[in-house]
Amino acid sequence: MLHDILMILIGLVIGVIVGFFGARLFMQKYLKKNPPINEKMIETMMTSMGRKPSQKQVRQVMNQMNRYM
C-alpha cells in the first residue's frame, strides 16, 4: 500500500519535472521562430510616443529584447 502511493508520488514528480522542461524547450524554440516583437513594431511604438527613432535606436532596443529571451 505505502509502496504504491510512493511510486505514484515519484511518478507525478518526475512527470512535472519532465513536463516543465519540455514546455520550456518548446516555448524557447517557438519564440526564436516567431519573435513576439519585431523592428517595425518597436519603431511604431516609439513613433506613437512622440519621437522619431533612428535605425540605431531601434536595433539597440531589439538587442535588449533579445538578450532577455
C-alpha positions in Angstrom: 0.0 0.0 0.0 2.7 2.5 1.0 4.9 1.3 -1.8 2.1 2.1 -4.4 1.5 5.6 -3.0 5.2 6.3 -3.1 5.5 5.1 -6.7 2.6 7.3 -7.7 4.1 10.4 -6.0 7.5 9.7 -7.6 5.8 9.3 -11.0 4.0 12.6 -10.5 7.2 14.5 -9.5 9.1 13.1 -12.5 6.2 14.0 -14.8 6.0 17.5 -13.5 9.8 18.0 -14.0 9.8 16.5 -17.5 6.7 18.5 -18.4 8.2 21.7 -17.2 11.5 21.3 -19.1 9.7 20.0 -22.2 7.3 23.0 -22.2 10.2 25.4 -21.6 12.2 24.0 -24.6 9.1 24.1 -26.8 8.5 27.8 -25.9 12.1 28.8 -26.5 12.1 27.2 -30.0 8.7 28.8 -30.7 9.8 32.3 -29.7 13.0 32.0 -31.7 11.0 31.2 -34.9 8.2 33.6 -34.1 9.5 36.6 -32.1 6.8 38.4 -30.3 8.1 41.8 -31.4 10.0 43.0 -34.4 11.8 46.2 -35.5 8.7 47.6 -37.2 6.6 47.2 -34.0 9.4 49.0 -32.0 9.5 51.8 -34.5 5.8 52.2 -34.4 5.7 52.2 -30.6 8.4 54.8 -30.4 6.7 57.0 -33.0 3.4 56.8 -31.1 5.3 58.1 -28.0 6.2 61.2 -29.9 9.7 60.5 -31.1 11.2 59.6 -34.4 13.6 56.7 -33.7 16.8 56.2 -35.7 17.7 52.8 -37.0 20.5 52.6 -34.4 18.0 53.2 -31.6 15.6 50.5 -33.0 18.5 48.0 -33.1 19.6 48.8 -29.6 16.0 48.1 -28.3 15.9 44.9 -30.3 19.3 43.7 -28.9 18.0 44.4 -25.4 14.8 42.5 -26.1 16.8 39.5 -27.5 19.1 39.5 -24.5 16.3 38.7 -22.2 14.7 35.9 -24.4 
